[in-house]
Every structure is written in C-alpha cells, then in structure tokens.
Amino acid sequence: MNQPILQFIVTQNYKNLSLPQPVELDRLNIFIGSNGSGKSNFISCLKFLKDCLTTIPDESRGVSSFEDAVSKIGADRILDNSVESPAVINFSYCFSQTLSSEQLHEKFSTMLTLTLFVDRKKNKIIISQEFLCSGKDLNKLDSPPFYYYKFHDRELGKGAVSVYNIPGQNSGTHFEGLDNIPTNSLGLTILPRLLEDSQYSPENTPAYRTRRDLVEFISKWQFYNANNMDLNQIRTSEPKIGGSDIYLSASGDNLPLVLDNLIQENIDFEDSINQAMKSILPKTRRLRPIRSGRLSLTVEWYFEDSKEPFYLSEMSDGTVRMLCWATILHSPVLPSLLVIDEPELGLHVSWMRILAEWIKRAARKTQIIVTTHSPDLLDHFTDCLENVYCFYSEDKTHFAMKALSKEILNPSLEEGWELGDLYRVGDPNVGGWPW
C-alpha cells in the first residue's frame, strides 16, 4: 500500500466555498481563480483539520485543540453569511490509497465526516456528528462503507465504535457504545483516551491503527504562503545549532538550520541545492550553511571569480525566495502534503519555468497544492492541464471548483496557445477571472 493522498473535500455552508460534490485531486494540483473565489478557504479547511489534531490544548484557559482551530479559521464567521443561524456546517475529508499486487490494483478510501453546529447568538460551535469510515473508492459508493466509529449521531455525547468479535483478531466486528464523548474535541484526536476509559482496549478496535496512521499523515502537512515569508528575518536570522527542524518555517527564519539538518540527513542534498541555485544563477559555485560564532548558523554563497562569500543579506529578494522554494521542493524529507500559496511572488519571469519543474519533480514524490495568479507560471503547466483546477462563481456569492478540460482546450493548444496565454486573455474555458 502506497502513501495516502487527499482525494477530495466536500463542504456545505462553509463561508463562500460550495463543494457539495467531490472533485478528485491528484498528486499535483494547481489552483487558479480570482481573489476571493475560495482558494484560501479550501486551504483553511486543511489547516483546520491539522490544527485540530496537532495543536496542544490550552488547559489553563480550558480551550481544546478543536476550539483553537475553529478560532483560527474565523470562529462563528465560518458559517455561510447567507445561512441563518443556528445551522450546521459539513466537512468531509477523503483520503485514498492504491492497493497493488500482481492480482489486485484498486483504490481504497478513508473518509472523516464532521458536522459542526453553529449558533452565532450564543457564540457556540460544537461537533454535532463525527464519522470515520472506509471502503473501495468512497467517491463512487459502489458498496456500503465500513464504519470505524460514529459519534453524536443519535445523541450528543454518545456514540459507537467497531470492536473485533474476538479480541486482537480481525474476525469480524460489531458496534459497542461509548459515553461521555466531548463535543469540543475531535474524536480522531481523543479516541485512544476514550477507549482507555472504556472496557474496550484500543488494540481490539479497527479504528486504532487507522486513526494512528491518519493522524501521522495529516500532522506532516506543511503550508507556505509567499506573502508570509519574512525576507528580513530570513536574511538576518542566525538560528541556534542543535534544533531538529527539517521543514522550513512559515516565515522562513530557520533556513540555515533546515539546510544544515537536511545536508546531514541526506548526502546528496547539498549537491541538489547547489545545482538548483546554479539553474537560476549560473555563476554559483557553492552555497552552504556554516557556523556563525559558536552556537549559531548562517549561509555563505560563493560565486565564480570571487574568493569572498556573499551572505543572504546581500542577495536580491527574488534570489532569497528561490532559495526557500528550492529548499522546500528539493528536500529529501518532503511533507505528506505540501501547500504553497502564490510562489511566483517577487520572481523574475525567466525563473517560472525552473520553479514549475521543481514543483513537478516534487509532485512525483508527494502531493502538492499550488495556488497561483501568474500566467507566466501557468504557461509551464500546459503539459498537465488535468492537474489544473479553477475556482469559479456559481451565483456571484458562492464558489466551486472544477478541473480544466483538455478536450475543450485542445483546439487552442494545437494553434500554439499556452495555458497562461488563455488565462491572460480571460478565455472562459480556463476561467480564473472575476467576471
């Protein structure tokens, strides 16, 4: 079984994003659409799930991970403005894996379904339903899914979990009831605790391993927005030696430490990052993290015909940004899902081809979502139209997403148009414009 990928998201009554029907994602996913068309809200759905599972509860204030995650994405304003409160918001997250052998090659899906009850007058948001199930390609629903658990489905605070008929053996299951299930914590987060407080040991439930694998997968998601990268911090930061960072922070301030750790992690990474930088600055001879003082790190950049190194404080904004993207995309330890908002920001048009190739290369190893407004970057994804998704208006208020149609666009492409060309002129078959 290979690593899972996010197969699709379904939403109802969530802000301006209307995704009632699944739109299948792939390993490479390029999102286009006008400002305010729901791209950021789609990404917020993903951040919300990760935050629910990874944020440490603030026990001093009595705030759970779920409550903190809801607050980050807008509190009661996550409810669609056109829906009268109180109401419910539905999220479904589907993850797929391919079961492969000489005799078998089929898609296996796991789905987490959440229903949130929102009452704006009482400033109340709780989990009113939560299901975890799996089956053969849940998008098609060819057969009934198997439910690992159902929480709050008949009564708040109560639910049922599938338990093996014979403890410790996969010989059929049956449902057993659970009580005292909180409505302010994701069941996926607290399931081990719920089981330990019951008469059913975690190991005797199918949910135990599935839940563990799913949490591990989601916890490795990484999100980057070019607008949030702090170039001043990147240039001046000298992180302490000894940190275990292998992923660049959202601001990029731990860049020297990440470079140093990845070089230690993989012997080929230093050559890879140097070749990447030569592709944008051909006179690059060597780039490396070095000790600054006794306990800190900085980055030296050597060029041909220069004995003295340059430092990040002396490099252009675009160069520093490209180094960040190279570090992220060439990493030997890629996240399980990599989300990048507007990577084209501040980059010269001649570097768009290189950036696109880095993205495509990384997508062969993990799943990637990229949002962009750049026709210059889109030009270099003309060869993978099936991976481009447009967010479009349904009624001037709500937005949905659709995959671009290679069949519809082929006549223009055969005439020599690139995808970015069609985007520039506002071709309605591509979309992405505010009208």
N, C-alpha and C positions, 0 to 999 in steps of 0.2 A: 504494500500500500504506500503510495507516494504522499508527500506533504499536502495537507488540505489547502484549498483556496477559498476565498469568499466567492460564493456562487451568485448570490443576489441579495438584495434588501427589498422588503416590502414595507411601505409606511401608509398610515391613514391618520389624517387630522394632525400631522406634524408640520407646523409652520406652513411654508408655501410649497412643500415638496409632496407631490402626489404620485406615489408609486404603488398603485393597487395591484398591478400585475408584474410578475418577475421579469426583469431584463437581465439576461445571462451575462456575467462578466467573464473575462479571460485572465491570463497571466499578465498581459499588457493591456492597459485601459487608459485611453486618452479622453479626457472630458473637455468639451467646449460648450460655450453658452454665454449669453450676455451677463453683465453684472446683475446680481440679484435673482438669477434664474434657478437657484437651488443647489449649485455645485458645493458650496461651502456647507449647506445644511446636510447634504449627503455625507460629507466628511465628518460633520459633527455627530451624526448617528454612530459612526465608527469610533470616534473619540469617546463618546458617551459609554459605549459598551466596554471599552478598555478601562476607562476610569472607574466604572462600577466594579471591575474585577481586580484592579491593581492599586487603587488609592487606599492608603491606610486610614481607617476611620478615626475621626477626631473625638475620642471618648470624653475629653474634658468638656466639650460643648454638646456631647450627645448627638453628633452628626455622623450618619453612616456613610459608607462609600457611595451608595446609591444617591443619597440626598445631596452629597457634594457634587456628584456627576451631573445631576439634574440642574443644580445651581449654575454650573459652568456653561451649560448649553442654553440657559435662559429662564430657568425656574418655570413659573406658570405661563410664561410667554411662549413656551414651546407649543402650546395649543394653537391651532389654526385660528387666526383672527375672525374668520367668517363663521366659526362654530361657536354656538352659545355654550357657556359654562354653566353647570358642570358637564363634562364629556369625557370620552376615553380617547387615548392615542394608542395606536397599534404599531408595533415594530416586529418584523420577522427577519432574522438573520440566518441565511442558509449557507452551509459550508459543504464543499464537495471534495471527494477523493475518488480516485480511479483504482478499482480492484483489478489487478492484472496478473495473469498467469498464462500458460500455454493454452488452456481451455477457456479462460474467462477474461473478459475485458468489459467491465460495466461501471457505471457511476454510482457511488454510494454517497448519500447526503445526510447531514445532521442539521436540524433546524431548532433554533431558540426563538420562541414566540413570547413577546411581552405585551401586556395591556396595562397602560397607566391611567389611573383615574385622576382627573384634574378638576379641582374646584377653586376657581380664582377668588371668589368671595371669601373663602375660608383659608386661602393660601395653602391649599392641601394638595399634595401629589403623592400617591401611593401606588404600589403594584397590586393590581386587582386580578391579574391572571399571569401565570408563567408556565409554559410547557417546554419540555425538551424531548425531541423525538428524532428518529432516523428511519431511513428507508432507501429504496432504489430510486434515485433521482426524484426528489420530492417536488420538483417543478412540474413533473408530469402526473404525479399521484396515480400511478398505474395500480398500486396496491396500497392497502391501509398501512400507515406508518407504525413503527414500534415506539411506544412512549416510555421514556426513562422515568419521567415524573410529570405530575400535573398538580400545580399549586394554586390555591384560591379559586379553583374552577367552579365549585359549588357553594363554598362558604369561605369568607376571608379568614385567614389564619389556619386553614386546614387544607390537606392535600393527600396525595397518594404517590407512592414510589414503587417501581417494579423491583421485585425481590426474587432471587433464584429459588426454585422449588426445593432444591437440595442445596444446602449451604456450601458455597465455594465451587459449585459446579454449574456449567452452562447447560442445564437440562430442563429448560422451560422456566417461565416466570409467572408471577401473579402480583396483583397490587396489594399493598399494605398501607394503612392510613398513617398519616403524620399530623401532629397537632403543634400548636404554638409556632407557626411559621410567620415570621415578621413580614409586614407589608412595606417596610422601609429598607429592605436589603434584598439584593438579587439572590434567588435560590441557588443559582450556579456558584455564587461566592460562598454561601454558608452551608451548602449541602453536607460536607463532611461533619460539621458540628451538629446539624440536625440528626444525622444518622447515629452519631456517637451518643446523643442524648436519648435515642430510641432503643428498642430491643433488636434492631437490625444492624449488624455490623456493616461498615461501608464496603468491605470486600465482597459481601454477599449480594450486592446490587450491581446491575449492569451500568448504572449511571456513574459509578465511582471512577472507573478508568476513563470513560468517555469525557466526563467532566474535567478530569485532570488534564487530559490531552488538549481539550478545547481551551482551557484557561492558559496553559503553557503557550499554545499557538497565538492567542489573542494578546497575551502580555508582551509578545515580541514585536507587535506592530509599532512602526515609527512614522511620525508625522513631521513634515517640514514645509514651511511657508517662506518663500524668498523675502517677503515683506518683513518677517520677524527676525531675520538674520541680522545681528548687530555687528556691522563691519568694524566699528571702533573697538568693540570688545574682542573680536577675532584678532585684530591687529595687535592689540596691547596685552591681551591675556597671556599669562605665563603660569599654566596650571601646575599644581604640585605633582611631583613624581610619586608613583605608587597607587594612583587611582586605577580602578579596573575598567574604566569606560571603553567600550568598543563601538558605541554608536555616538555620532555627533549630536550634541545638544541642540535644542530648537534654535538657540541664538548663535550656535557655532563656537562659543567661547572655549570649548575644551579641545579644539582642533589639534594642537600639538600633542596632547595626551593620547587622543584617539589614533593619530598617525603612529606614535611610538608603540602603543599596545598592539596595533594591527601588524606592524612590522615584526614584533616579537611573536605574534600568533602565526604568521604565515611568511615563509622565507621569500616567496615570490611577490609579496605585496609591494615592497619598496620598488622593485623594477616596474611593476604595473603602474604605480602612481607617477613614477618618473617618465614613463612612456606617455602617459596621459597628458602630463604637462608639456612634453615636447610637441604634442599634437597641436597645442594652442600657442606655445612659444617655442619655436624650433631650436633656438639657441640655448634652451635649458640644458644644463649639464647634469645637475643633481640637486634634488630637494630632500631635506632630511630634518627630522626633529633632533634637537640637541639639548644638552643640559645648560640651563641658564643659572649661574650661581651654583649652589649646592643642592637645592631641592626642587627646582622648577624646570620647565621645559619651554623652548621656543622653536621656531622654524627658520632654518637657513636655506637660501635659494641661490645656487651657483649657476652662472652663465658662462658660455664660451668666451674666451679673451678677457675674463675678469677673475683675478685671484681672490678678491674680497667677496664675501657673500652678500646678498641682499636679504632683507627681512620683510615680513608681511606689511609692516608699517610703510614700506617703500613701494609696495605693489599697488596697481590700479584696483578699483572696486570690482570690475569685471573679472580680473585675474583671481582675486581672492574668492569671489563667488564660484568660479570654475574649479578652484582647488577644493572647495567644500563639496560640490557635486561629484567631483572625481573621487573624493574620499568616501562618500556615501555609496556611490554606484559601483566602484571597483572593490569594495570591501570583500574580503574572503568570508566574512560573517554577516551576511545580509539578513535583515529582519524578515519575518514571515509575511509581512505586508508592508510595503513602502509607499507612502502617500506624499507627493510633492506638489505644492501649490505654486504655479507661475514661475518655474525655474528660469524662464527667459529674462527675468528682470535684470536690467543693467548689463546685458551681454551683447557683444557685437554680433551682427547678423551672420558673419562668417563662421562663428562658433556654433551656430544652431545645428549644423549637420553633425558635428562632433558630439554635441550633447545628446542628440537623438540616437546616435549609435551607442553611446554609453547606456542610455535608457533601455534600448532594445537588448543589448547584451545582458544587462542585469535581469531583465524580464525572463531570460532563459533559465534563471536560477531561482527566482522568487516572483511573487505577484506585485505588480506596480500599478498605482493610480497616479496619473499626472493631470493637473488642470492647466489650461493654457488659453491665453488670448492672442497668441502670436502666430500669424500666418506664416512667418518665416520658419518657425519651428514645425508647424503643421506640414509644410512642404515635404519634410523629410519623414513623414509618416504616410505618404501617399501609397507606399507599398503594403500597408497594413490597415486598410480602410475598415475592415471588420472589427478592429480594436478601438475605433473612434466612436464616442457617444456624444450626442448633442442633447443638451437640456433646453427644452422649448416650452413656450407658454401654451397652456390649454385654454385659458379663459381670461388672460391678462392679469390674473391674480395667482393662479396655481401653475406649477411647472412639473413636467415629467421628463423622462429621458428615453432616447431611442438610439439604436445602433445605426450608423450610416449604411446605406445600401450600395454595395459595389455594383450591382446590376444597373441601378439608376444612374450612377455616376460614371460608369464605363464610357459612354459616348463622349463625354467631355474629356476624360483622361486620354482616350485614344486620339483626341485632337491635340494633345500636348499640354493640357492643363495639369497643374499640380493641385493637391488638396488645398494648400494655402492660397493659391490663386482664386479658387472658387469661394473660399472663406472671405478673401479681401473684397470681392465684388458683391458679397451678400447673396450668393446663389441659394435659393430656398431649399434645394435638395441637400445642402450642407447645414444650413441654419447657423445658430450661434449669434445672430444679431438681435437687437432689441425690437425689431419690427419685422 
